[in-house]
Amino acid sequence: MADTTTTSAKRQRHNNLDNDDNDDYDDDAPPRKRSTTNSPPPYPTETDNPPTRRYTRQESSEERRYYRSQTRSRSPTQSPHAAPNPSPSKPTALHYKPTLLLHGHKKPISSIKFSPDGRYLATASADCTIKLWDATTGHLEHTLEGHLAGINIISWAPDSATLASGSDDKSIRLWDVSTGLAHPTPLIGHHNYVYSLAFSPKGNMLVSGSYDEAVFLWDVRAARVMRSLPAHSDPVSGVDFVRDGTLIVSCSHDGLIRIWDTATGQCLRTLVHEDNAPVSSVRFSPNGKYVLAWTLDSSIRLWNYAEGKGKCVKTYQGHVNTVYSLAGAFGTYGHDEACLWAFVASGSEDGGVVLWDVSSKEVLQRLDGGGEAVLACDTHPRRRVLACGGLDRTVRVWSAEGEGGDEGREGEGGDGDVEMNGTGDGSVDKSETADTNGNINANE
């Protein structure tokens, strides 16, 4: 990766943000379950106001006693008008605490990703290396070496057995996680820095974006380009697959976000904000209905790309982002695993990490990322754990309140040049989330 401390290909904008959010739903409402019944008609019916029962002379005293006894004996759970149990209250703040501080990279950290199975934390750096850490203990498992220039991006295969990396040397390499060795055949085709990567959900395809303004779709097994998309008029800064693999999203410093059909390569939709700020990173929401985009006007926007020509429904502000390509992630929080809300996590150029509630846009917590720009952060796929890295060359890991353990433990990482200072998170593994407010969760 090009040395971000001296040069930057990103453009700098100083536009005043026009907060154009369209709050189409109640921001602070608790998550609601979908009704399986049809909506009531707009006009009254007999069932809306059933007539009061009247006894007639023909009804016997036994019948009247029967109806009275039924009314008295009906339990609250049998009443069709019984009030439902109230939903748990929505937390107004998060309480992530630092647990691990990992040293080892010699230059800024450009990308950080937890493996899908939650076992590893991978970090890529401008020092041409990738480090694989144990996500729980912080122990250094492997240092992956082979690129000839700085590494900009990494992406995990769905089975957590393979890691892909894109570099300023214009190549993409695939790594065997168990051995720490690179596959013998790199993916060659881009004519400039490889800046963004994403595996398909099945792991058989890889999409890449480059400073050559193209998006390539790769056959992973054959190590060849399946399709080349003339995507943008400026460097492609971000790409991602939707959860079922049928769509690809790309973004660029030209200010455009484009949705592509994976099978045909056709551009299905182009999203552009009126400010036309350079877009530095993009990702689909876990349920695939929204696109989250980072822009160089210190804003993160949530787009409903399926509605009309595409609609910006939320804008998150409170961080600083005018120079570097920042990247972040979705996460979940709540007191009960059956009732969770969603948050967005992002680094900031002022040296912090900011967590927003997806629905209300309120800042839930600010974390200290070390004082220098935090370029990348990611959330653990199963536990309440967050990791980030940036210009200070340090990996910082936080755990949500109540998940920490082994207070005060210290140790050293794998090869001796990596120091691990802090407490081990000792987190208990949790199941996948059920549902979240804002409808961004994958498991609806």
KOLDOBA-362333 format. One record per residue (C-alpha): x, y, z; residue in three letters; residue number from 1. Coordinates in nm, 2 decimals. Last residue first. Layout:
<sites>
site east X, north Y, up Z, res ala, n NUM
...
</sites>
This chain:
<sites>
site east -3.48, north -1.22, up 0.98, res glu, n 444
site east -3.13, north -1.37, up 1.02, res asn, n 443
site east -2.91, north -1.13, up 0.82, res ala, n 442
site east -2.97, north -0.83, up 1.04, res asn, n 441
site east -3.02, north -0.49, up 0.88, res ile, n 440
site east -3.38, north -0.43, up 0.96, res asn, n 439
site east -3.34, north -0.10, up 1.15, res gly, n 438
site east -3.39, north -0.27, up 1.48, res asn, n 437
site east -3.23, north -0.61, up 1.50, res thr, n 436
site east -3.32, north -0.97, up 1.47, res asp, n 435
site east -3.19, north -1.31, up 1.57, res ala, n 434
site east -2.82, north -1.29, up 1.62, res thr, n 433
site east -2.59, north -1.58, up 1.56, res glu, n 432
site east -2.51, north -1.78, up 1.87, res ser, n 431
site east -2.27, north -1.68, up 2.14, res lys, n 430
site east -1.91, north -1.79, up 2.23, res asp, n 429
site east -1.82, north -1.69, up 2.59, res val, n 428
site east -1.56, north -1.42, up 2.59, res ser, n 427
site east -1.23, north -1.46, up 2.77, res gly, n 426
site east -1.13, north -1.11, up 2.67, res asp, n 425
site east -0.77, north -1.14, up 2.77, res gly, n 424
site east -0.65, north -0.83, up 2.95, res thr, n 423
site east -0.38, north -0.60, up 2.83, res gly, n 422
site east -0.05, north -0.61, up 2.67, res asn, n 421
site east 0.05, north -0.84, up 2.39, res met, n 420
site east 0.40, north -0.78, up 2.24, res glu, n 419
site east 0.49, north -0.90, up 1.90, res val, n 418
site east 0.86, north -0.93, up 1.83, res asp, n 417
site east 0.88, north -1.26, up 2.02, res gly, n 416
site east 0.75, north -1.48, up 1.74, res asp, n 415
site east 0.41, north -1.57, up 1.88, res gly, n 414
site east 0.29, north -1.28, up 2.10, res gly, n 413
site east 0.39, north -1.19, up 2.45, res glu, n 412
site east 0.20, north -1.20, up 2.77, res gly, n 411
site east -0.01, north -1.01, up 3.02, res glu, n 410
site east -0.32, north -1.11, up 3.22, res arg, n 409
site east -0.46, north -0.82, up 3.44, res gly, n 408
site east -0.82, north -0.94, up 3.44, res glu, n 407
site east -0.87, north -1.30, up 3.32, res asp, n 406
site east -1.22, north -1.22, up 3.18, res gly, n 405
site east -1.41, north -0.97, up 2.98, res gly, n 404
site east -1.76, north -1.03, up 2.84, res glu, n 403
site east -1.96, north -0.83, up 3.10, res gly, n 402
site east -1.91, north -0.50, up 2.94, res glu, n 401
site east -1.84, north -0.53, up 2.57, res ala, n 400
site east -1.49, north -0.63, up 2.46, res ser, n 399
site east -1.23, north -0.41, up 2.29, res trp, n 398
site east -0.93, north -0.50, up 2.07, res val, n 397
site east -0.66, north -0.26, up 1.96, res arg, n 396
site east -0.41, north -0.34, up 1.69, res val, n 395
site east -0.11, north -0.10, up 1.68, res thr, n 394
site east 0.06, north 0.05, up 1.38, res arg, n 393
site east -0.01, north 0.41, up 1.50, res asp, n 392
site east -0.16, north 0.49, up 1.15, res leu, n 391
site east -0.45, north 0.25, up 1.18, res gly, n 390
site east -0.60, north -0.05, up 1.35, res gly, n 389
site east -0.93, north -0.16, up 1.50, res cys, n 388
site east -1.10, north -0.45, up 1.68, res ala, n 387
site east -1.45, north -0.50, up 1.83, res leu, n 386
site east -1.58, north -0.78, up 2.04, res val, n 385
site east -1.94, north -0.86, up 2.15, res arg, n 384
site east -1.91, north -1.22, up 2.03, res arg, n 383
site east -2.03, north -1.41, up 1.73, res arg, n 382
site east -1.91, north -1.25, up 1.40, res pro, n 381
site east -1.65, north -1.03, up 1.58, res his, n 380
site east -1.67, north -0.66, up 1.47, res thr, n 379
site east -1.43, north -0.48, up 1.24, res asp, n 378
site east -1.23, north -0.16, up 1.23, res cys, n 377
site east -1.01, north 0.01, up 0.97, res ala, n 376
site east -0.83, north 0.34, up 0.92, res leu, n 375
site east -0.80, north 0.48, up 1.27, res val, n 374
site east -0.61, north 0.81, up 1.24, res ala, n 373
site east -0.37, north 0.88, up 1.52, res glu, n 372
site east -0.44, north 0.93, up 1.89, res gly, n 371
site east -0.46, north 0.57, up 2.00, res gly, n 370
site east -0.80, north 0.45, up 1.90, res gly, n 369
site east -0.98, north 0.59, up 2.21, res asp, n 368
site east -1.34, north 0.47, up 2.19, res leu, n 367
site east -1.66, north 0.68, up 2.15, res arg, n 366
site east -1.99, north 0.52, up 2.24, res gln, n 365
site east -2.36, north 0.51, up 2.15, res leu, n 364
site east -2.36, north 0.80, up 1.91, res val, n 363
site east -2.73, north 0.85, up 1.81, res glu, n 362
site east -2.82, north 0.77, up 1.45, res lys, n 361
site east -3.17, north 0.66, up 1.57, res ser, n 360
site east -3.20, north 0.35, up 1.36, res ser, n 359
site east -2.84, north 0.23, up 1.31, res val, n 358
site east -2.72, north 0.32, up 1.66, res asp, n 357
site east -2.38, north 0.48, up 1.62, res trp, n 356
site east -2.04, north 0.36, up 1.74, res leu, n 355
site east -1.73, north 0.59, up 1.69, res val, n 354
site east -1.37, north 0.49, up 1.70, res val, n 353
site east -1.11, north 0.75, up 1.77, res gly, n 352
site east -0.78, north 0.89, up 1.65, res gly, n 351
site east -0.90, north 1.22, up 1.49, res asp, n 350
site east -0.91, north 1.05, up 1.15, res glu, n 349
site east -1.20, north 0.84, up 1.26, res ser, n 348
site east -1.27, north 0.47, up 1.27, res gly, n 347
site east -1.62, north 0.33, up 1.21, res ser, n 346
site east -1.87, north 0.11, up 1.39, res ala, n 345
site east -2.24, north 0.10, up 1.29, res val, n 344
site east -2.50, north -0.03, up 1.54, res phe, n 343
site east -2.78, north -0.28, up 1.54, res ala, n 342
site east -3.04, north -0.37, up 1.80, res trp, n 341
site east -3.11, north -0.70, up 1.96, res leu, n 340
site east -3.41, north -0.88, up 2.11, res cys, n 339
site east -3.37, north -1.26, up 2.13, res ala, n 338
site east -3.01, north -1.23, up 2.25, res glu, n 337
site east -3.13, north -1.03, up 2.54, res asp, n 336
site east -2.96, north -0.72, up 2.69, res his, n 335
site east -2.89, north -0.55, up 2.36, res gly, n 334
site east -2.62, north -0.49, up 2.10, res tyr, n 333
site east -2.54, north -0.57, up 1.74, res thr, n 332
site east -2.26, north -0.49, up 1.50, res gly, n 331
site east -2.21, north -0.35, up 1.15, res phe, n 330
site east -1.87, north -0.27, up 1.02, res ala, n 329
site east -1.61, north -0.01, up 0.93, res gly, n 328
site east -1.37, north 0.12, up 0.67, res ala, n 327
site east -1.19, north 0.45, up 0.62, res leu, n 326
site east -1.03, north 0.57, up 0.30, res ser, n 325
site east -0.82, north 0.86, up 0.42, res tyr, n 324
site east -0.84, north 1.23, up 0.36, res val, n 323
site east -1.17, north 1.39, up 0.47, res thr, n 322
site east -1.30, north 1.17, up 0.74, res asn, n 321
site east -1.36, north 1.30, up 1.09, res val, n 320
site east -1.63, north 1.13, up 1.31, res his, n 319
site east -1.96, north 1.27, up 1.45, res gly, n 318
site east -2.19, north 1.20, up 1.16, res gln, n 317
site east -2.42, north 0.91, up 1.04, res tyr, n 316
site east -2.66, north 0.98, up 0.76, res thr, n 315
site east -2.97, north 0.77, up 0.72, res lys, n 314
site east -3.23, north 0.69, up 0.45, res val, n 313
site east -3.05, north 0.77, up 0.13, res cys, n 312
site east -3.28, north 0.66, up -0.14, res lys, n 311
site east -3.22, north 0.46, up -0.46, res gly, n 310
site east -3.38, north 0.51, up -0.80, res lys, n 309
site east -3.71, north 0.38, up -0.68, res gly, n 308
site east -3.65, north 0.18, up -0.36, res glu, n 307
site east -3.40, north -0.11, up -0.41, res ala, n 306
site east -3.09, north 0.09, up -0.32, res tyr, n 305
site east -3.20, north 0.18, up 0.03, res asn, n 304
site east -2.89, north 0.37, up 0.12, res trp, n 303
site east -2.72, north 0.42, up 0.46, res leu, n 302
site east -2.47, north 0.71, up 0.45, res arg, n 301
site east -2.15, north 0.76, up 0.65, res ile, n 300
site east -2.03, north 1.12, up 0.67, res ser, n 299
site east -1.71, north 1.31, up 0.73, res ser, n 298
site east -1.72, north 1.47, up 0.38, res asp, n 297
site east -1.48, north 1.20, up 0.23, res leu, n 296
site east -1.76, north 0.94, up 0.20, res thr, n 295
site east -1.82, north 0.61, up 0.37, res trp, n 294
site east -2.11, north 0.40, up 0.23, res ala, n 293
site east -2.35, north 0.15, up 0.38, res leu, n 292
site east -2.58, north -0.03, up 0.13, res val, n 291
site east -2.92, north -0.16, up 0.23, res tyr, n 290
site east -3.14, north -0.46, up 0.17, res lys, n 289
site east -2.88, north -0.73, up 0.18, res gly, n 288
site east -2.98, north -0.87, up 0.52, res asn, n 287
site east -2.62, north -0.82, up 0.66, res pro, n 286
site east -2.60, north -0.46, up 0.52, res ser, n 285
site east -2.40, north -0.44, up 0.20, res phe, n 284
site east -2.06, north -0.27, up 0.21, res arg, n 283
site east -1.89, north 0.05, up 0.08, res val, n 282
site east -1.57, north 0.24, up 0.12, res ser, n 281
site east -1.41, north 0.56, up 0.00, res ser, n 280
site east -1.69, north 0.74, up -0.17, res val, n 279
site east -1.58, north 1.09, up -0.30, res pro, n 278
site east -1.84, north 1.35, up -0.22, res ala, n 277
site east -2.11, north 1.41, up -0.49, res asn, n 276
site east -2.29, north 1.66, up -0.27, res asp, n 275
site east -2.62, north 1.56, up -0.43, res glu, n 274
site east -2.56, north 1.20, up -0.34, res his, n 273
site east -2.52, north 0.94, up -0.61, res val, n 272
site east -2.65, north 0.59, up -0.64, res leu, n 271
site east -2.63, north 0.40, up -0.97, res thr, n 270
site east -2.85, north 0.10, up -1.04, res arg, n 269
site east -2.86, north -0.22, up -1.23, res leu, n 268
site east -2.52, north -0.21, up -1.40, res cys, n 267
site east -2.51, north -0.53, up -1.60, res gln, n 266
site east -2.23, north -0.78, up -1.54, res gly, n 265
site east -2.46, north -1.06, up -1.65, res thr, n 264
site east -2.44, north -1.31, up -1.36, res ala, n 263
site east -2.32, north -1.08, up -1.09, res thr, n 262
site east -2.58, north -0.81, up -1.16, res asp, n 261
site east -2.41, north -0.48, up -1.06, res trp, n 260
site east -2.50, north -0.21, up -0.81, res ile, n 259
site east -2.31, north 0.12, up -0.85, res arg, n 258
site east -2.21, north 0.38, up -0.60, res ile, n 257
site east -2.08, north 0.71, up -0.75, res leu, n 256
site east -1.88, north 0.99, up -0.60, res gly, n 255
site east -1.60, north 0.98, up -0.87, res asp, n 254
site east -1.38, north 0.87, up -0.58, res his, n 253
site east -1.53, north 0.52, up -0.63, res ser, n 252
site east -1.78, north 0.27, up -0.52, res cys, n 251
site east -1.88, north -0.09, up -0.61, res ser, n 250
site east -2.17, north -0.31, up -0.51, res val, n 249
site east -2.21, north -0.67, up -0.64, res ile, n 248
site east -2.53, north -0.86, up -0.67, res leu, n 247
site east -2.64, north -1.22, up -0.69, res thr, n 246
site east -2.41, north -1.35, up -0.42, res gly, n 245
site east -2.68, north -1.44, up -0.17, res asp, n 244
site east -2.55, north -1.21, up 0.10, res arg, n 243
site east -2.47, north -0.92, up -0.13, res val, n 242
site east -2.11, north -0.91, up -0.25, res phe, n 241
site east -1.88, north -0.61, up -0.18, res asp, n 240
site east -1.65, north -0.36, up -0.35, res val, n 239
site east -1.47, north -0.04, up -0.24, res gly, n 238
site east -1.22, north 0.23, up -0.36, res ser, n 237
site east -1.24, north 0.20, up -0.73, res val, n 236
site east -1.01, north 0.47, up -0.87, res pro, n 235
site east -1.19, north 0.73, up -1.09, res asp, n 234
site east -1.41, north 0.71, up -1.40, res ser, n 233
site east -1.60, north 0.41, up -1.27, res his, n 232
site east -1.71, north 0.05, up -1.35, res ala, n 231
site east -1.55, north -0.07, up -1.68, res pro, n 230
site east -1.65, north -0.42, up -1.56, res leu, n 229
site east -1.41, north -0.71, up -1.63, res ser, n 228
site east -1.55, north -1.06, up -1.62, res arg, n 227
site east -1.43, north -1.41, up -1.55, res met, n 226
site east -1.07, north -1.32, up -1.47, res val, n 225
site east -0.85, north -1.62, up -1.40, res arg, n 224
site east -0.72, north -1.81, up -1.10, res ala, n 223
site east -0.91, north -2.13, up -1.20, res ala, n 222
site east -1.02, north -2.21, up -0.85, res arg, n 221
site east -1.10, north -1.84, up -0.76, res val, n 220
site east -1.28, north -1.75, up -1.08, res asp, n 219
site east -1.24, north -1.37, up -1.06, res trp, n 218
site east -1.48, north -1.08, up -1.12, res leu, n 217
site east -1.28, north -0.76, up -1.19, res phe, n 216
site east -1.39, north -0.40, up -1.13, res val, n 215
site east -1.20, north -0.14, up -1.32, res ala, n 214
site east -1.09, north 0.22, up -1.24, res glu, n 213
site east -0.71, north 0.13, up -1.28, res asp, n 212
site east -0.69, north 0.23, up -0.91, res tyr, n 211
site east -0.84, north -0.11, up -0.85, res ser, n 210
site east -1.15, north -0.30, up -0.74, res gly, n 209
site east -1.17, north -0.67, up -0.68, res ser, n 208
site east -1.45, north -0.94, up -0.68, res val, n 207
site east -1.37, north -1.30, up -0.58, res leu, n 206
site east -1.57, north -1.60, up -0.69, res met, n 205
site east -1.59, north -1.96, up -0.56, res asn, n 204
site east -1.62, north -1.87, up -0.19, res gly, n 203
site east -1.99, north -1.95, up -0.17, res lys, n 202
site east -2.08, north -1.61, up -0.02, res pro, n 201
site east -1.86, north -1.44, up -0.28, res ser, n 200
site east -1.53, north -1.31, up -0.16, res phe, n 199
site east -1.46, north -0.94, up -0.14, res ala, n 198
site east -1.16, north -0.72, up -0.24, res leu, n 197
site east -1.06, north -0.35, up -0.26, res ser, n 196
site east -0.75, north -0.15, up -0.34, res tyr, n 195
site east -0.55, north -0.34, up -0.60, res val, n 194
site east -0.30, north -0.08, up -0.71, res tyr, n 193
site east -0.27, north -0.04, up -1.09, res asn, n 192
site east -0.29, north -0.24, up -1.41, res his, n 191
site east -0.51, north -0.52, up -1.27, res his, n 190
site east -0.47, north -0.86, up -1.43, res gly, n 189
site east -0.27, north -1.10, up -1.21, res ile, n 188
site east -0.42, north -1.34, up -0.95, res leu, n 187
site east -0.13, north -1.51, up -0.78, res pro, n 186
site east -0.05, north -1.87, up -0.86, res thr, n 185
site east 0.15, north -2.08, up -0.60, res pro, n 184
site east -0.10, north -2.03, up -0.32, res his, n 183
site east 0.06, north -1.83, up -0.04, res ala, n 182
site east 0.18, north -2.01, up 0.28, res leu, n 181
site east 0.06, north -1.95, up 0.64, res gly, n 180
site east 0.01, north -2.32, up 0.68, res thr, n 179
site east -0.34, north -2.34, up 0.83, res ser, n 178
site east -0.45, north -2.01, up 0.67, res val, n 177
site east -0.36, north -2.10, up 0.32, res asp, n 176
site east -0.32, north -1.77, up 0.15, res trp, n 175
site east -0.46, north -1.63, up -0.18, res leu, n 174
site east -0.27, north -1.34, up -0.34, res arg, n 173
site east -0.40, north -1.05, up -0.55, res ile, n 172
site east -0.15, north -0.85, up -0.76, res ser, n 171
site east -0.10, north -0.49, up -0.86, res lys, n 170
site east 0.22, north -0.45, up -0.64, res asp, n 169
site east 0.02, north -0.20, up -0.44, res asp, n 168
site east -0.16, north -0.50, up -0.29, res ser, n 167
site east -0.47, north -0.70, up -0.26, res gly, n 166
site east -0.51, north -0.99, up -0.02, res ser, n 165
site east -0.72, north -1.30, up -0.01, res ala, n 164
site east -0.75, north -1.53, up 0.30, res leu, n 163
site east -0.84, north -1.90, up 0.28, res thr, n 162
site east -0.95, north -2.15, up 0.54, res ala, n 161
site east -1.22, north -1.93, up 0.70, res ser, n 160
site east -1.49, north -2.13, up 0.52, res asp, n 159
site east -1.65, north -1.81, up 0.39, res pro, n 158
site east -1.33, north -1.69, up 0.23, res ala, n 157
site east -1.18, north -1.40, up 0.42, res trp, n 156
site east -1.09, north -1.06, up 0.26, res ser, n 155
site east -0.78, north -0.84, up 0.29, res ile, n 154
site east -0.71, north -0.49, up 0.17, res ile, n 153
site east -0.44, north -0.24, up 0.10, res asn, n 152
site east -0.12, north -0.43, up 0.13, res ile, n 151
site east 0.21, north -0.24, up 0.08, res gly, n 150
site east 0.45, north -0.36, up -0.19, res ala, n 149
site east 0.63, north -0.68, up -0.30, res leu, n 148
site east 0.38, north -0.92, up -0.15, res his, n 147
site east 0.51, north -1.25, up -0.02, res gly, n 146
site east 0.49, north -1.26, up 0.35, res glu, n 145
site east 0.22, north -1.39, up 0.58, res leu, n 144
site east 0.30, north -1.37, up 0.95, res thr, n 143
site east 0.13, north -1.66, up 1.14, res his, n 142
site east -0.03, north -1.75, up 1.47, res glu, n 141
site east 0.04, north -1.44, up 1.69, res leu, n 140
site east -0.14, north -1.49, up 2.02, res his, n 139
site east -0.40, north -1.23, up 2.09, res gly, n 138
site east -0.58, north -1.46, up 2.33, res thr, n 137
site east -0.93, north -1.46, up 2.19, res thr, n 136
site east -0.90, north -1.36, up 1.82, res ala, n 135
site east -0.58, north -1.57, up 1.78, res asp, n 134
site east -0.38, north -1.35, up 1.55, res trp, n 133
site east -0.30, north -1.37, up 1.18, res leu, n 132
site east -0.05, north -1.11, up 1.06, res lys, n 131
site east -0.04, north -0.99, up 0.70, res ile, n 130
site east 0.28, north -0.83, up 0.56, res thr, n 129
site east 0.39, north -0.58, up 0.30, res cys, n 128
site east 0.49, north -0.31, up 0.57, res asp, n 127
site east 0.19, north -0.11, up 0.44, res ala, n 126
site east -0.02, north -0.34, up 0.67, res ser, n 125
site east -0.28, north -0.61, up 0.68, res ala, n 124
site east -0.44, north -0.75, up 0.99, res thr, n 123
site east -0.62, north -1.08, up 1.03, res ala, n 122
site east -0.81, north -1.18, up 1.35, res leu, n 121
site east -0.87, north -1.55, up 1.38, res tyr, n 120
site east -1.12, north -1.79, up 1.54, res arg, n 119
site east -1.44, north -1.61, up 1.48, res gly, n 118
site east -1.57, north -1.86, up 1.23, res asp, n 117
site east -1.61, north -1.59, up 0.96, res pro, n 116
site east -1.25, north -1.47, up 1.02, res ser, n 115
site east -1.22, north -1.13, up 1.18, res phe, n 114
site east -1.09, north -0.86, up 0.95, res lys, n 113
site east -0.85, north -0.56, up 0.97, res ile, n 112
site east -0.72, north -0.35, up 0.68, res ser, n 111
site east -0.47, north -0.07, up 0.64, res ser, n 110
site east -0.24, north -0.10, up 0.94, res ile, n 109
site east 0.03, north 0.16, up 0.93, res pro, n 108
site east 0.40, north 0.05, up 0.92, res lys, n 107
site east 0.62, north -0.18, up 1.13, res lys, n 106
site east 0.34, north -0.42, up 1.23, res his, n 105
site east 0.41, north -0.62, up 1.55, res gly, n 104
site east 0.21, north -0.48, up 1.84, res his, n 103
site east -0.12, north -0.61, up 1.98, res leu, n 102
site east -0.32, north -0.43, up 2.26, res leu, n 101
site east -0.59, north -0.65, up 2.40, res leu, n 100
site east -0.89, north -0.60, up 2.63, res thr, n 99
site east -1.00, north -0.24, up 2.60, res pro, n 98
site east -1.36, north -0.18, up 2.73, res lys, n 97
site east -1.68, north -0.16, up 2.53, res tyr, n 96
site east -1.97, north -0.01, up 2.72, res his, n 95
site east -2.25, north 0.08, up 2.48, res leu, n 94
site east -2.51, north 0.36, up 2.55, res ala, n 93
site east -2.88, north 0.42, up 2.53, res thr, n 92
site east -2.99, north 0.07, up 2.58, res pro, n 91
site east -3.34, north -0.02, up 2.44, res lys, n 90
site east -3.58, north -0.13, up 2.70, res ser, n 89
site east -3.70, north -0.49, up 2.67, res pro, n 88
site east -4.03, north -0.54, up 2.49, res ser, n 87
site east -4.35, north -0.52, up 2.69, res pro, n 86
site east -4.55, north -0.84, up 2.72, res asn, n 85
site east -4.85, north -0.82, up 2.49, res pro, n 84
site east -5.18, north -0.67, up 2.63, res ala, n 83
site east -5.47, north -0.91, up 2.65, res ala, n 82
site east -5.74, north -0.84, up 2.39, res his, n 81
site east -5.78, north -1.19, up 2.27, res pro, n 80
site east -5.82, north -1.31, up 2.62, res ser, n 79
site east -5.69, north -1.66, up 2.67, res gln, n 78
site east -5.37, north -1.56, up 2.84, res thr, n 77
site east -5.57, north -1.35, up 3.09, res pro, n 76
site east -5.77, north -1.66, up 3.19, res ser, n 75
site east -6.14, north -1.70, up 3.12, res arg, n 74
site east -6.32, north -1.85, up 3.42, res ser, n 73
site east -6.55, north -1.55, up 3.49, res arg, n 72
site east -6.66, north -1.51, up 3.12, res thr, n 71
site east -6.72, north -1.89, up 3.09, res gln, n 70
site east -6.92, north -1.90, up 3.41, res ser, n 69
site east -7.14, north -1.62, up 3.29, res arg, n 68
site east -7.21, north -1.79, up 2.96, res tyr, n 67
site east -7.30, north -2.12, up 3.13, res tyr, n 66
site east -7.52, north -1.95, up 3.39, res arg, n 65
site east -7.72, north -1.79, up 3.11, res arg, n 64
site east -7.76, north -2.12, up 2.94, res glu, n 63
site east -7.88, north -2.29, up 3.25, res glu, n 62
site east -8.14, north -2.01, up 3.31, res ser, n 61
site east -8.29, north -2.10, up 2.98, res ser, n 60
site east -8.28, north -1.88, up 2.67, res glu, n 59
site east -8.62, north -1.84, up 2.50, res gln, n 58
site east -8.69, north -1.52, up 2.69, res arg, n 57
site east -8.40, north -1.37, up 2.52, res thr, n 56
site east -8.06, north -1.28, up 2.66, res tyr, n 55
site east -7.86, north -1.00, up 2.48, res arg, n 54
site east -7.50, north -1.04, up 2.39, res arg, n 53
site east -7.34, north -0.70, up 2.31, res thr, n 52
site east -7.29, north -0.66, up 1.94, res pro, n 51
site east -6.93, north -0.71, up 1.80, res pro, n 50
site east -6.75, north -0.39, up 1.73, res asn, n 49
site east -6.46, north -0.46, up 1.48, res asp, n 48
site east -6.62, north -0.79, up 1.38, res thr, n 47
site east -6.92, north -0.62, up 1.23, res glu, n 46
site east -6.69, north -0.42, up 1.01, res thr, n 45
site east -6.56, north -0.07, up 1.02, res pro, n 44
site east -6.38, north 0.08, up 0.71, res tyr, n 43
site east -6.01, north 0.11, up 0.65, res pro, n 42
site east -5.97, north -0.27, up 0.63, res pro, n 41
site east -5.74, north -0.44, up 0.88, res pro, n 40
site east -5.39, north -0.53, up 0.76, res ser, n 39
site east -5.35, north -0.90, up 0.67, res asn, n 38
site east -5.22, north -1.14, up 0.93, res thr, n 37
site east -4.87, north -1.27, up 0.98, res thr, n 36
site east -4.77, north -0.97, up 1.16, res ser, n 35
site east -4.40, north -0.88, up 1.15, res arg, n 34
site east -4.23, north -0.86, up 1.49, res lys, n 33
site east -4.13, north -0.52, up 1.61, res arg, n 32
site east -3.79, north -0.40, up 1.72, res pro, n 31
site east -3.82, north -0.12, up 1.98, res pro, n 30
site east -3.91, north 0.23, up 1.86, res ala, n 29
site east -3.63, north 0.49, up 1.89, res asp, n 28
site east -3.60, north 0.58, up 1.52, res asp, n 27
site east -3.96, north 0.55, up 1.42, res asp, n 26
site east -3.97, north 0.49, up 1.05, res tyr, n 25
site east -3.92, north 0.69, up 0.74, res asp, n 24
site east -3.65, north 0.92, up 0.87, res asp, n 23
site east -3.53, north 1.05, up 0.54, res asn, n 22
site east -3.19, north 1.19, up 0.60, res asp, n 21
site east -3.09, north 1.48, up 0.39, res asp, n 20
site east -2.84, north 1.64, up 0.62, res asn, n 19
site east -2.68, north 1.88, up 0.38, res asp, n 18
site east -2.31, north 1.85, up 0.46, res leu, n 17
site east -2.11, north 2.16, up 0.40, res asn, n 16
site east -1.85, north 2.07, up 0.15, res asn, n 15
site east -1.48, north 2.08, up 0.23, res his, n 14
site east -1.35, north 1.81, up -0.01, res arg, n 13
site east -1.01, north 1.64, up -0.02, res gln, n 12
site east -0.92, north 1.40, up -0.30, res arg, n 11
site east -0.77, north 1.06, up -0.21, res lys, n 10
site east -0.45, north 0.96, up -0.39, res ala, n 9
site east -0.26, north 1.02, up -0.07, res ser, n 8
site east 0.11, north 1.08, up -0.02, res thr, n 7
site east 0.33, north 1.11, up 0.29, res thr, n 6
site east 0.15, north 0.93, up 0.58, res thr, n 5
site east -0.05, north 0.71, up 0.35, res thr, n 4
site east 0.26, north 0.52, up 0.23, res asp, n 3
site east 0.13, north 0.35, up -0.08, res ala, n 2
site east 0.00, north 0.00, up 0.00, res met, n 1
</sites>
